[in-house]
C-alpha cells in the first residue's frame, strides 16, 4: 500500500511535467490541487526520495526532560536503593523536591527515566562485594579519620520530615548525631560544622557517593558544598566506591544501632 502511494505521487508529478492539465490529473486521481502542488514542489527540491513521506515529529520538544534532570533522578534512585530505602517514583520525587530541583519532574516522567536507564529491578538476594580496590584510611590517632552518613528521611508526629547526619571517629569511637531538616548545601555545611565543633576537625572524612555529599542538584558533577568545606579546612574527603556500603562499615553499623535502638523505639513529636 505504501509503495502504491509513492508510485501515485511520482506518476502525478510526471503528468504535470508532461503538460497535462492540473484539474484533469486531480479528478482522475481523486486528489486535491493542494496535494498535487505539494508533491510538485517537493520534486523540485533536488532530493532523490522526494516522493517518500517525511516524519512529522518536531525537531525540538519543549517538554523533553533535560540530561541534567535525568542524571539526578538516576543518582537519587541508586542512593535510595543502596541505603535500603523506598526507591519508587514517589520517594524519588520527594527527594528531588527536598533538594530543590526545578522543574520538578512528574511521577510519569520519573518512571520513564527509570525505564530508559534500566533501573526498574527490585532488590533481591544477598549483597556481593564488587572487589574494587579502595585504600584503608589510617586511624592511629583521634580525629585522623571520620566516617559520616545520613539516616533518613524519618518523620516526627505532625508530620515533620527530618534527616540525621551521623559521624564516628574511627580511632576513639566517639560519635555525633546532628538532625537536619533537609540535605541542601547550607544544611550540609551547618551539619558537619556542628559535628566538628563537638568532635574536632578530622584529617580525613569518609562518606558514600550520595549527591548531597559530592555535588549539587543543578551540577551533579560539580564540586559540592562538603568538598568546598573540607578544602577550606584542610580536610581530605574520601568517597567509597558506588554500591559498596560495607566500605563504610563503622558508620553503617552505627546507623543500624541508631535506627533499631532509638528511632524504632522512641516516638518523637515536633
Phi, psi and omega per residue, in radians:
X1 nan -0.746 3.138
X2 -1.109 -0.709 3.137
X3 -1.149 -0.656 3.117
X4 -1.104 -0.697 3.128
X5 -1.119 -0.754 3.130
X6 -1.118 -0.696 3.107
X7 -1.153 -0.630 3.110
X8 -1.078 -0.745 3.128
X9 -1.106 -0.785 -3.141
X10 -1.101 -0.757 -3.122
X11 -1.149 -0.692 -3.137
X12 -1.135 -0.761 -3.137
X13 -1.158 -0.669 3.120
X14 -1.082 -0.698 3.132
X15 -1.143 -0.591 3.088
X16 -1.132 -0.816 -3.119
X17 -1.198 -0.381 3.085
X18 -1.403 -0.094 3.060
X19 1.720 0.127 -3.137
X20 -1.256 2.599 -3.091
X21 -1.183 2.467 -3.090
X22 -1.030 -0.819 -3.091
X23 -1.090 -0.655 -3.134
X24 -1.117 -0.718 3.127
X25 -1.148 -0.789 -3.101
X26 -1.105 -0.738 3.137
X27 -1.117 -0.755 -3.106
X28 -1.180 -0.519 -3.124
X29 -1.706 -0.189 -3.096
X30 1.235 0.573 -3.103
X31 -2.054 2.834 3.122
X32 -1.522 2.859 3.089
X33 -1.123 -0.621 3.132
X34 -1.089 -0.710 3.108
X35 -1.068 -0.774 -3.107
X36 -1.181 -0.755 3.118
X37 -1.087 -0.617 3.136
X38 -1.038 -0.814 -3.066
X39 -1.381 -0.436 3.006
X40 -1.166 -0.743 3.121
X41 -1.129 -0.706 3.101
X42 -1.073 -0.684 -3.089
X43 -1.181 -0.379 -3.122
X44 -1.507 -0.020 -3.082
X45 -1.537 0.128 3.066
X46 1.019 0.759 3.058
X47 -2.005 2.189 -3.092
X48 -1.006 -0.608 -3.081
X49 -1.855 0.720 -3.089
X50 -1.108 -0.454 -3.070
X51 -1.413 -0.076 -3.141
X52 -1.572 2.594 3.131
X53 -1.222 2.493 3.108
X54 -1.779 2.659 3.139
X55 -1.144 2.396 3.102
X56 -1.631 0.075 3.137
X57 -1.170 2.282 -3.124
X58 -1.141 2.576 3.129
X59 -1.201 -0.604 3.130
X60 -2.184 2.423 3.118
X61 -2.083 1.997 -3.120
X62 -1.139 -0.298 -3.124
X63 -1.722 0.126 -3.136
X64 -1.222 2.365 -3.133
X65 -1.262 2.279 -3.107
X66 -1.226 2.776 3.119
X67 -1.124 -0.574 3.136
X68 -1.129 -0.790 3.131
X69 -1.118 -0.711 -3.138
X70 -1.107 -0.704 3.123
X71 -1.162 -0.680 3.128
X72 -1.135 -0.784 3.107
X73 -1.032 -0.736 3.133
X74 -1.070 -0.834 -3.104
X75 -1.142 -0.739 3.141
X76 -1.103 -0.741 3.142
X77 -1.102 -0.776 3.129
X78 -1.118 -0.659 -3.136
X79 -1.164 -0.788 3.098
X80 -1.086 -0.730 3.137
X81 -1.082 -0.789 -3.084
X82 -1.239 -0.337 3.102
X83 -1.725 0.246 3.115
X84 0.989 0.628 3.081
X85 -1.841 2.906 3.054
X86 -1.033 2.303 -3.054
X87 -2.288 0.517 3.071
X88 -1.407 -3.080 -3.062
X89 -1.056 -0.725 -3.110
X90 -1.191 -0.711 3.107
X91 -1.092 -0.703 3.124
X92 -1.144 -0.723 -3.120
X93 -1.138 -0.658 3.072
X94 -1.068 -0.754 3.141
X95 -1.099 -0.746 3.136
X96 -1.109 -0.698 3.111
X97 -1.143 -0.688 3.122
X98 -1.127 -0.581 -3.131
X99 -1.444 -0.128 3.113
X100 1.377 0.460 -3.136
X101 -1.249 2.270 3.102
X102 -2.397 2.429 -0.093
X103 -1.252 2.521 -3.113
X104 -1.351 2.067 -3.103
X105 -1.199 2.654 3.110
X106 -1.327 2.933 3.111
X107 -1.080 -0.660 3.139
X108 -1.146 -0.701 3.111
X109 -1.136 -0.726 3.117
X110 -1.063 -0.752 3.120
X111 -1.104 -0.660 3.106
X112 -1.149 -0.705 3.115
X113 -1.107 -0.790 3.132
X114 -1.069 -0.669 3.132
X115 -1.175 -0.732 3.121
X116 -1.140 -0.624 -3.102
X117 -1.494 -0.043 -3.125
X118 1.193 0.624 -3.091
X119 -1.942 0.647 3.137
X120 -1.793 0.046 -3.118
X121 -1.269 2.714 3.114
X122 -1.795 2.734 -3.129
X123 -1.246 2.126 3.127
X124 -2.426 2.590 3.042
X125 1.285 -3.129 -3.115
X126 -1.545 2.507 3.138
X127 -1.175 2.410 3.097
X128 -2.084 2.185 3.121
X129 -1.025 2.571 -3.112
X130 -1.478 -0.218 3.109
X131 1.371 0.318 3.118
X132 -1.320 2.530 3.109
X133 -1.277 2.427 3.092
X134 -2.645 2.326 -3.066
X135 -1.218 2.542 3.034
X136 -1.547 1.990 -3.065
X137 -1.291 2.504 -3.121
X138 -1.207 2.529 3.097
X139 -2.517 1.012 -3.097
X140 -1.611 -0.334 -3.094
X141 -2.354 2.745 3.070
X142 -1.016 2.491 3.115
X143 1.083 0.415 3.035
X144 -1.454 -0.702 3.121
X145 -2.496 2.217 3.006
X146 -1.953 2.552 2.919
X147 -1.955 2.422 -3.092
X148 -2.415 2.671 3.141
X149 -2.872 2.832 3.070
X150 -1.683 2.557 2.896
X151 -2.088 2.297 3.117
X152 2.298 3.108 0.220
X153 -1.378 2.591 3.018
X154 -2.132 2.932 -3.000
X155 -2.303 2.360 2.970
X156 -1.559 2.830 3.059
X157 -1.168 2.261 -3.112
X158 2.829 -0.982 -0.028
X159 -1.681 2.652 3.048
X160 -2.291 2.228 3.132
X161 -1.636 2.404 3.130
X162 -2.530 2.868 3.074
X163 -2.120 2.763 3.075
X164 -2.130 2.065 3.058
X165 -1.603 1.977 -3.076
X166 -1.932 2.511 3.107
X167 -2.467 2.567 3.127
X168 -2.348 2.327 3.002
X169 -1.409 2.049 -3.026
X170 -1.099 -0.610 -3.092
X171 -1.301 -0.890 -3.016
X172 -1.639 -0.363 -3.065
X173 1.425 0.046 3.080
X174 -1.118 2.507 -3.101
X175 -2.300 2.820 3.082
X176 -2.496 2.457 3.124
X177 -2.183 2.167 -3.125
X178 -2.205 1.891 3.112
X179 -1.284 2.423 -3.141
X180 -2.323 2.590 3.121
X181 -1.449 -0.313 -3.133
X182 -2.679 3.069 3.079
X183 -2.038 0.551 3.096
X184 -1.309 2.949 -3.028
X185 -0.939 -0.866 -3.099
X186 -1.183 -0.597 3.102
X187 -1.143 -0.665 3.091
X188 -1.061 -0.834 -3.136
X189 -1.082 -0.824 -3.130
X190 -1.069 -0.721 -3.104
X191 -1.137 -0.850 -3.132
X192 -1.165 -0.670 3.141
X193 -1.145 -0.679 3.098
X194 -1.094 -0.663 3.110
X195 -1.202 -0.745 -3.107
X196 -1.206 -0.523 3.078
X197 -1.104 -0.643 -3.115
X198 -1.446 -0.707 -3.021
X199 -1.743 -0.403 -3.027
X200 1.850 2.699 -3.127
X201 -1.430 2.174 -3.087
X202 -1.443 2.910 3.004
X203 -1.403 -0.638 -3.136
X204 -2.270 2.445 3.015
X205 -2.166 2.183 -3.079
X206 -1.964 2.162 -3.113
X207 -2.376 3.049 3.093
X208 -1.579 -2.938 -3.045
X209 -1.655 0.491 3.056
X210 -1.095 2.391 -3.031
X211 -1.066 -0.546 -3.140
X212 -1.177 -0.315 3.090
X213 -1.505 -0.787 -2.989
X214 -1.799 -0.301 -3.065
X215 -2.497 -2.692 3.100
X216 -2.466 2.748 -3.116
X217 -1.029 -0.666 -3.104
X218 -1.385 -0.497 -3.118
X219 -2.340 1.344 -3.028
X220 -1.074 -0.350 3.124
X221 -1.797 0.171 3.137
X222 -1.568 -3.090 -3.130
X223 -1.516 1.994 -3.059
X224 -1.385 3.035 -3.087
X225 -1.110 -0.594 3.133
X226 -1.146 -0.749 3.124
X227 -1.076 -0.730 3.132
X228 -1.118 -0.734 3.120
X229 -1.093 -0.743 -3.136
X230 -1.123 -0.799 -3.127
X231 -1.104 -0.599 -3.136
X232 -1.185 -0.496 -3.093
X233 -1.988 0.347 3.077
X234 1.022 0.645 3.039
X235 -1.776 2.350 -3.112
X236 -1.653 1.991 3.130
X237 -1.436 2.429 3.096
X238 -2.202 2.360 -3.121
X239 -2.059 2.145 -3.118
X240 -1.219 2.765 3.133
X241 -1.033 2.560 3.118
X242 -0.998 2.469 3.046
X243 1.139 0.462 3.096
X244 -2.304 1.182 -3.088
X245 -1.115 -0.358 -3.130
X246 -1.159 -0.301 3.063
X247 -1.137 -0.468 3.105
X248 -1.798 0.836 -2.951
X249 -1.045 -0.668 -3.072
X250 -1.142 -0.858 -3.113
X251 -1.260 -0.533 3.095
X252 -1.143 -0.714 3.105
X253 -1.156 -0.705 3.091
X254 -1.078 -0.764 3.128
X255 -1.057 -0.658 3.129
X256 -1.113 -0.792 3.088
X257 -1.129 -0.683 -3.124
X258 -1.076 -0.713 3.137
X259 -1.280 -0.778 -3.059
X260 -1.254 -0.711 -3.000
X261 -1.731 -0.133 3.118
X262 -2.195 -1.103 -3.063
X263 -1.108 -0.679 -3.073
X264 -1.423 -0.174 -3.064
X265 -1.955 -0.417 -3.037
X266 -1.953 2.127 3.099
X267 -1.508 2.137 -3.073
X268 -2.015 2.417 3.070
X269 -1.888 2.915 -3.131
X270 -1.468 nan nan
